[in-house]
Amino acid sequence: LFTDQSQLNSNSTGDKSSVLTAYPNPATSKTTLSFTLENSQSQVSLDVYDLNGSKVKQVYKGDAVAGKTYSFEVNTSSFNGVVYIVRLNAGSETYNFKLLKQ
């Protein structure tokens, strides 16, 4: 799977304090998705979508504490496509990046 390992721009405010990564990238059967938020948030969700906009995996839903890194191993062996979108919703902020599966 593919992701830009650098900090991501927020769709709403341009805040670059949240980091969203995937490793290894690209992946064949699994990857680890990680994020860290500068501010604590409730109702955080981390999901994977196909290019049709259909959710293929809910990775996390819950609260996130400021400065804590959350990491989740995701089995991608059942993903049939090549390109996916990982979306982190944190309060009023939304972060996206592309994943590629080998």
C-alpha positions in Angstrom: 0.0 0.0 0.0 1.2 3.5 -0.7 1.1 6.6 1.4 3.1 9.8 1.6 5.0 9.4 4.9 5.1 13.1 5.5 2.5 15.1 7.4 -0.8 15.6 5.7 -2.8 18.7 5.0 -6.2 19.0 6.6 -9.1 19.5 4.2 -10.6 22.2 6.5 -7.9 24.3 8.1 -4.5 23.4 6.6 -3.3 22.2 10.1 -0.3 19.9 9.6 -0.1 18.7 13.2 -1.7 15.4 12.6 0.4 12.6 11.2 -1.2 9.7 9.2 1.1 6.9 7.9 1.1 3.4 6.5 4.0 0.9 6.7 5.1 -1.1 4.8 4.1 0.7 1.7 3.3 -0.7 -0.7 2.0 -3.8 1.1 1.0 -7.3 -0.1 -1.0 -8.8 2.7 -0.8 -6.3 5.6 0.1 -2.8 6.6 0.2 -0.8 9.8 -1.8 2.4 9.8 -0.8 5.0 12.4 -1.9 8.5 13.4 -1.1 11.1 16.0 -3.2 14.1 16.8 -2.0 17.4 18.4 -5.3 17.9 20.2 -7.5 15.3 21.9 -10.6 14.4 20.0 -13.7 12.4 20.6 -15.5 10.5 17.8 -12.3 9.8 15.8 -12.6 7.3 12.9 -10.1 5.7 10.7 -11.5 4.0 7.6 -10.4 2.5 4.3 -12.4 3.2 1.1 -12.2 1.8 -2.4 -12.2 4.2 -5.3 -16.0 3.9 -5.7 -16.3 5.5 -2.2 -17.4 2.2 -0.5 -16.0 1.6 3.0 -14.0 -1.6 2.9 -12.6 -1.5 6.4 -13.3 0.4 9.6 -10.0 0.4 11.3 -10.8 2.5 14.5 -13.6 4.4 16.0 -13.3 6.1 19.4 -11.5 8.8 21.3 -7.9 10.0 20.6 -5.6 11.6 23.2 -3.3 14.4 22.1 0.2 13.3 21.4 -0.5 9.6 21.5 0.3 7.5 18.5 -2.4 5.0 17.6 -1.2 2.1 15.4 -3.4 -0.6 13.8 -2.3 -3.6 11.8 -4.6 -4.1 8.8 -4.9 -7.3 6.8 -5.1 -6.2 3.2 -5.1 -9.7 1.7 -8.8 -9.6 1.1 -8.6 -6.2 -0.7 -9.3 -6.9 -4.3 -8.4 -3.6 -5.9 -5.1 -1.7 -6.2 -5.9 1.8 -5.0 -7.6 2.7 -1.8 -8.2 5.9 0.2 -7.5 6.0 4.0 -9.6 8.6 5.7 -9.1 9.9 9.3 -12.0 12.0 10.6 -11.0 13.8 13.8 -13.6 16.3 15.0 -14.0 18.9 12.2 -10.8 17.8 10.5 -10.5 15.2 7.7 -7.3 13.7 6.5 -6.9 11.5 3.4 -4.2 9.6 1.6 -3.9 7.0 -1.1 -3.0 3.3 -0.5 -1.7 1.0 -3.2 -1.9 -2.7 -2.8 0.6 -5.0 -4.7 
